[in-house]
Amino acid sequence: MLAALDAEAPGLAAALERLRADDALGQLLERRGRMAELATEDGDVKLDWADGVARALDDGAALAEVEALAAAVRDAGTRHVVWAGMGGSVQTVHALRGLGLLAGAGLEVHPLDSTDPAALNRLLRAVAGGGDLAEGLRRTFVVGVAMGMTSEEPVTHLEWLDGLLRAHRVADPDRHVAVMTLPGSSLDRFAAARGVRRVDLQLDGGSHTPGRMSAPATRVFLLPAALALPAGGLRAALERCQAELRLSAALDADGRDALACGDPFVRLAAWLHAQLEAGRDMLLLDLPERWRPLAPWVEQVVEESLGKGGRGLLVFSGQEPAGGWPDRHAVLRVDEGGGTACDGAPVAALRLAGGLAAAARLFAGWELAVALLGYLQGITFAGQPAVEAYKRHARELRLGDGPLPYPPDALDVAGLPAALATAAGGAPAYLDLTVNADPGSGAWDEARSEMLRLGNRVLRRPVKLRWGPQDYHSTEQSETDGPPGVLSVRVLVRRTEAVAAGEYADRFLHAQALGTVRAMREAGRPPLLIVLEDLRDAGRLAGAIRDAGELLAASGGAVR
């Protein structure tokens, strides 16, 4: 089997019976009833993902076209595929790459989801490979992806990359670029103005799939997978996934009832509902090393979907729980897990096979679980209003005149220990450290470790360690509008690297960070904003977080 779940809890059987009695799977597949209402964003029912695998298998010509495009990319001598997007448009590629499932492509896939010039410089070094950048660009294919109407980051990435291709006299530069996006989006308008080749996200040309639900039935999953598989391998992986997933418009009432009784991810939704009903709104993912790259994908699909109106489910990974944590946690252990434990918290065990078919099954299964959990909880799982609020502020700041307006209460490193200790003394539900910088640098490792220690060991609370702007498109919805009690520390470096080739300013990066601060303050959840002068202050940041822990311990306010 590709996936199996062991889970029991008071209330689980009742939740399953409700799903069966309501024919929730029928509502999902037929886009009707309460399920359709909860899946609607701006009048559009976003449920094409539900039976997307079945429809992909039915459309053999479209699958063959995906494989043909992948073959054409490889046959052109491509050695680098740049996948430019944000949130769900790129998170799937991060997961597949981290799991080693793209290794068979014979080329390197580079997710690009940062507006920090340092991240662009890291990409340039990889493309040049220690040699000539122009030659590297000739062997590079760029895919710009946006599954939201207002995502502007991939537009700026493509403008920069298109300029590089032309400046280095790459022949037929348009042949090196393709765009996948929604009709009328920011990226679609860019592609139309430049004459860039456009490829449909959904195989049927539709646009009723949110980015976080884009795997495994859209080209966001299918094209990277096809790059790594031999001819026919994509269909074989989807067939193996569908043999267990079974969601299809052809599934009759008896088949839907049987699926509701036996599917591990339907059971997972019921188990998670039981935990929420018992007041446990925090899920600790206990992952062995080989499955850890999946954690950000799971975190995104859960939190961006369900973090609404002060409710939802918070997902954490990589925690080191000490004794005395509040009774708000449940643990999902995948395979043998990685050793996470939490004072007798309820535990469910998920077993997974390996390979692309299992990854497809996991993606489709979690999406189903989130939709069913939203149904049971009455949470609209479509849309991301808090993210749109942050993006609106960021756009205004980026396009405004003059210097960016930093808040007058922004802190430097020296002011952080006292401010953090005071805020943490109020017994937050969880901590967040968001560094607006390139994650490719090891400069921030110590600060992240200190924040994890402060939360897990001193405050006995879970911690999110995030990167801006990438994670603003994944978990900002929940931090701004989900379960309350977050203590968020946002770090911004005033002086960043200059991009080594082409033109790309850091104003967007700074505007995004400041935009989130404004949005969170509007929501009544003001973060602590720390402004550092340059990267050399990363070590001082680690020391300041450590000092805050010592202040808390000295005051006796470490545990509540």
N, C-alpha and C positions, 0 to 999 in steps of 0.2 A: 504493500500500500504506500501511496505517496504521503499520506497524512493520517494520523489517528490521535484521538484525545481521550485522556482519562480525567474526568472531572465530576465531582459530586458537590452538592450544596443544598441546604434548605431553600426551597423556592424554585429550584432548577426545573423540577418536573412540571410545576404549575406554569412556568414561563414557556416551556416546550408545548404544553397543551394549549396555551393561548395562541401560539404561532400556528399550530395545526388547526384549531377551531376557526381562526380568522383567515385561514388560507393565505398567510403572509407571503409565502413564496408565489402563489398565484397572483397576488396584487403586484408583486415585484416584476414578474415576467410579463404581465399584461398591462403594466403601467397604469394602474387604477387604484381607487380607494385611498385610504389613509397613507399607504406607502407612497403613492404618487405625490400626495400633498407634501410629505416630508422630504421628498427628493426634488422639489421644484425650486428653481432659482430664476428670478426675473421672468416668470411665466413659462420657463422651459423645464420639462421633466427630464432630469439627468439620470436616466436609468439604462442607457444603451450598454453599459458595462455588464449588466446582469447576465445576459445570455450572449455576450460578445464572443466567447470562445466557440460556441455552437455555430453562430452565424459566420465566423471566420472560416470554420471548417466547411461550411456549406458553400462558401464562395471560393472555390478552388482557383479561379483566375486571379483573384486579388492576392491570395497567398503566393501564387506563382510570381506575381508582379513584385512583391516584396523581396522574394529570393532573387529575382532578376536584378533588382536595384542593388542588392548586396553584392551579387556577383560582379556587376559593372564597377562598383566601387573598388573591389579587390583587384579586378583585372586591369584597372587604370594605374596600378602600381602604388595605390594609396598605402601609406604607412601610418598616418595619423588621422583619426576622425575626431573632430572637436564637436562636442554635443553641448550647445549653448542653450540654457534654459534656466528656469527657477522652479522650486517646489517639485510638484509631481511630474513635471515635464523632464526633470533630470534625476530625481531621486531613484527612480527605477534603474537607471544606468549606473548610478553609484552602487546600488545593491548588487547588480549583476557583476559589475567589475570587482567589487570587494569580495564576492563569493568565488571569484576565479572562473566564472562561467563565460567570460568573453575571451579567455586565453586562446581558444581555437581559431580566433579570427585572423591570426597572422599579422595583425596590426594593433596599434595602441589606441584605445578609446579614451578621450580626455573629457570628463564632465567639466563644464565651465559655468559656474553659478555664483561668481563673486564679482563685485565691482571694485575690489581693491587692486590697484595697479600691480601689487606684488604677485597676485595670482596670475595676472596676465604675463608677467615676466617669467614665472615658473613654467607657464605653457610655452612661451617662446624658447626657453632653454630646452624643453623636451622636443619641440619640433625641429630645432636646429641640430640637436644631438651632438653638440660640440663642434659642429661644422658650419656650413653655409646656411643661413636662414632662408635665403631664396630657394635653394634646392629643397629644403624641408617643406616650404610652403607649396612647392610644385607637387609634392606627394601628400598633400593635406586635403581632406574633404570636411566641409563645415556644415553641420545641421543646426539650424535655429528652430527652437521649439517653444511655443507658448500655447497653453490650453486655457488661458484666461484672456479676457478682452483688454486688460490694462497693463499687462506685464511689459515693461519697457527695457528691462535689463538685456534680453537677447537682442533687441534692436541696437543698443549701444555696442554690444559685442560684435554683431555682424557689420556695423559701420566700421568698427576698428579693423576687423579681419579683412573686409573687402578693401579697405584702404591699403593694408599691407600687401595683399595679392597684387594690386595695381602698382604700388610703389616699387615692388620687386620684379615687375614686368613678367608676372606669371601669365603664360599664354592662356587665352580664353578663361578669364577668372570666374565668369558666371558658371562654368562647368564644375567648379569646386564648391559650390554653395547650393543648398536646398533649404526650404522653409516648410515647417509643418505647424499650422496654427488654425485658429477659428476665423471664419469669414468676418471681415470688418474689424478685427483686432488691431492693436498697434503694430504688431509684427506683420500682419497681412497687408496693412497699408504701406509699410516699408517695402515689402516684397513687390507689391504692385508698382510702386514708384521706380524701383530699380530694375524691374524685369527679372527678378530672381525666380528660379523654378520653385513651384509650390507643389507639395505632396499632401494629400489628405491625411488627417490624423486617424480617423476611422476608416476601415476598409471600404465601407459603403458610402463614404463621403459625408456622413452625418456629423453633427457637432453636439451630441447630447451625452458626453462623457466628461466629468470633471477631471482635472489633472491628476489628482491623487488616486483616481480609479482607472488610470490609463493602462495599467498592466493587468492581464497579459494580452488584451484583445485589440489594442491599437498599435500603430507603428512605433510608438514610444518604447514598447517592449519588442515588437516583432522585428523591427529592422536591426537593432543591436544583436538580437538572438540569431537572426539569419546570417549576420556577418560571421558568427562563431560556429555555424553548423554547416555540414555538407548539404548538398542538394537533397531535398526531401526531408531533411532533419527537422525543419520547423513544423511541418505538418505532423510528423511522428510525435514530437513533444506535445503539441496541442491535443492530439488524439489521446495520448496517455493521460493528460490532465483532465480532459472532458469525460473520460471513462469513469472518473470518480466524482468530478464536479456535477455533471448531469443536468445543470440548469439549461433549459431549452424551452422555446415556445411550444414545442411538440409534447412536452411533459404533461400528462393528464393529471386529474385530481388525485387518483390513487398513487401515481408516481411522485407527485409533490408531497403527499402525506408520508410516504415511505422515506423520502429524502429528509423531511423535517424530523423524522424519528431517528435517522441513522447518520446524518452528515456531521462530521466532527466540528465544523465551524458553525453550524446551527446550534450545536450543543455549547460551543464556546460562547456564543451570544447569550444563551440562556444562563450560563454560569456567570458571565460578567454582569448581567442584569441582577442576578441574585446578590452579587457582591455590592453593587450600587445600592440595592434596596436595604442592605445591612449597614450602609454607611461607609463602605470601603470604595473610595473613588480614586485610589492609587494602585496601579498595576506595576509590579516589579518584574521585568523580563529577566529570567535567569538563563543565559545563553552560553553554550560552549563557544570556544574561540572561533570555530569555523562558521557559526551562525551569527556572530556579532555584527557583521555588516548589514544584517536585516533590520537591526533595531531602529535606525532613523526612519526607515520606510514605514514600519509598523507605527511608530510614534506619530508620524505625519498623518497617516490615513485615519487614525483614531482621533487625534486631538483637533485636527483641522475640521473634521466632520462633526464632532460631538461637543466641542468646547463652546457652548452657546448659553447665554442667559444665566451665567453663574453655575452651570451644570456641566456634566461631561465626565470623562475618564482620563486621568493623567497617567502617562506611561513613562517609566524610568528604566534605564539599563546601566550596567557598570557600577552599581551601588555596592557599598561595603557596610551593611547594616550592623550597628551595635545594639546592645540590649536597650529596652526602654522606648522603642519607637511607638508613636501613637497607633491605635488600632484602626488604621484607615487603609491598610495594605492587603493586597492579595498577590500571590506569586504565580506566574506562568513559567513553568520550567520546560525548556525545549531540549529534547533528547536527554543527555545526562546533566545538562546545565553546567554552570561555571562556578557553583559554590555559594550562590546567594541564598541567604536564609533570613527570616525575619520573625523571630519570637512566636512561632506557632501560627503564623498567618495561613489562611487557606491556600492550598497549592493545587493547581491543575497541571497536567503533564501533556505536552504536545510532542509527538514523535513524527519526524520527517525523514523522507528518503532524500537522496542527493540528485543533482542534475537540474537541467533547465525545466523539465517537466514538473519536478517538485517545486521549483521556484514559481512556476506559473500557477500551480495548485495553491501554493501559499498566498500569493497575491490575490487570486480570485476568491479564496476562502476568507481572508481577512476582510475584503470588501463586503462580502456577504454578511459576515459577522457584524460589521459596523452598521450596515443598513438595518439588520434585524434588531440590534441593540438600540439604535435610534428609534425604531418602531415601538419596541417595548417601553422605552423611556419617554416617548413622545417628544423627541428632539429632532428638529429639522436638520438633516445631515447633509443637505446641499448648501452651497454658498459659503462665504467666508467674510462676513461683513466687517469684522475687526481688521482683517488684513487689508481690505479695501480702504478703510479709514487711514491706516498707516501709509498706504501707497499714495493716497490723496495728499497728505501732508508732505511726504517726500517729494512728490512732483512739484508742489508749490515752492518748496525750498530750493530744489535743484534749478528751477526755471526762473527764480526770483532774481532781482538785481542786488548787487553788492555782496558783501561778505555774509556768510551764513550766521544767523543769530543764535549763538550758544546760550543756553539758559543761564541766568546769573547765579543759580545755585549749583551749577556743575562743580564737582569736586576735583582736586588734584590728589596725588597719592598720599600726601601728608594728611589730608582730611578724611581719608577713607576709613581708617581703623575705628575712630570714634563714631562716625556716622553709621558704619556697618554694624558695630556692636550695639548701638542704640536701636537700630531697626530690627536686628535679630533678637534683641531682648523682648520684643513683642510677640514672640512665639509664632513665627510664620509657619504656614503649612509646608512650604518647600522653598528651596533657594534656586536661583538661576544666575549663572555667570555667562554673559553674552559678550564675546570679544569681536569687535568689528574689524577683522583683519583676515589675512590669508591663513587658512589652517595648515598650509604646507610648511610653515616655519615651526621649529621646535621651541621657539622663544617663549611660548605661552604655556608650555607643559607644566612648569612648576606652579604657576598661578592656578591652573585648573586643578592640579592635585591638592593645593591648599584649600580651594573652595570645597572640593569633595570631602576633605577631612573635616573642615569646619561644619559642614552640614551633617554628614554621616556620623561623625565621632563626637563632636562637641554639642551640636544642637539636636542630634538624633532625628534628622529630617533628610528626606531625599533631595537630590541636587540635579539640576539640568545644566549641562555644559554645552553651550551653543556657540555658533559662529554667525556673525552678521556679515552680509545680509541673507545668506542662504537660509537660515532657520526662521527668518521672519516669514517665509512662505510656507513653513511647515508647522510650527507650533505657536506662532504669535497669536493666532486666533484664540487658542486656549488660554494663553497667559493673559490676554486682554479681556476675555469674556467668558472663560471657563470657570472651573471651581476656584473660589477665592483663596487668598492667603499667600500669594507669591511674593517673595522678596527678591527683586531682580536687580542685579548690578550690570550696567551696560558700560562697556569700555570702548573708548574711541581714541585713536592716535592722531594727533593734530598733523604731524608731518609724516607722510607716507613716501614710499619709493616713487620715483618717476618711472613711467613706463619706458622700457628700453627701446622700443621701435613703434612707430606710429604715434597717434595722439589719443590719449585717454586720461581724463582728469579724475581726481579723487573726489570731486564735489558730489557726485552721485552717492558714493559710499557714505560720506558725512551726512548728506541730506536724508538718507535712509535711516541712519541711526537716530538723528534728531527727530525724524518723523515718527518713529516708534515711541519716543519719549512723549511727544505731544499726544499721540493717540492713547497711550496708557494713562496719562494724566487726565484726559477727558473721561476715561473709564473709571476714574477714582482709584487707580493702581499705580501711583507714581513710582518709577524706578529710581535708583541711584545712578546718576551719570558721572562717570570718571573720565576725565580728559587727560591723556598722557601727551607728552611732547613728542616723543618718538619711540621707536622699538626698544631702545636701551632701557626704557622705564619698565619693561615687562618684569624684570627681576624685582624691582621695587614694589610692583603690584603684588607679587607673591608674598613679599614680606609684610605688606600692609594687611592682607587677608589673614596671615598668621597672627599678626598683632591683634586683630579684632577678636580672634578666638581666645587669645590670652586675656584680653580685657573682659570678655564674657565669663571665662572661667574664674577670674579673680573676683568678679562681682557676684558670683553664684547664680548667674542667669543663663547657664549653659543649657539646661534641660528643663522643659516645662511639659 
